[in-house]
Amino acid sequence: MTIHLSLAPLVSLIAGILILVMPRLLNFIVAIYLIVIGLIGLFGMNGTHF
């Protein structure tokens, strides 16, 4: 059995959990999320699986 995890959904999940736990960090978490997703899109890491 193989498990494939994509990077973008994993980052989204972590960001969502952090926002639920610490709502004051919403702006910071959203900014970091957008930067990470932008870098993933620029460098073509969409096909990268762990």
N, C-alpha and C positions, 0 to 999 in steps of 0.2 A: 504494500500500500504506500503510495506516495502522496505527500501533502505539498501543494504549491501555494505559496503566499506571495501576492504582489505587494509592491512597496506602497503604492498610493492608498489602497484600502486600509493597510496597516497604520499608516500615518493618520488617516481620517479617524480610525477607531481610537487611537491614542489621544488625538486632539479632542474628540468628543467626550471621552472620559475625563480629561483634564478640565474641560469647561464645566462638566457637571460637578466635579469635586471643588473647583476653585473658580467661581463665576467672575471674580474680579480680574482674572487673567485673560478674559475673553479677547480683548484687542491684541494682546501679545501672542496668544495662541493662534488666532486667525492670521496674523501677519506671518508667523513662522510657517504655518500650514501653506499659505499661498506661495511663499518663497520656495519651500520644499517641492511642492507640486510643479511650480514653474521650472525649477532646476531639473526635475525628472522629465518634464516635457522637452526641455532644451537639449538635454544630453541623451535623449532616446532610451531611457532606462525602463520603458514600459514593458519590455520583454524579459526583464530580469526577474527571476523567480528564486526563492530561497528553498 
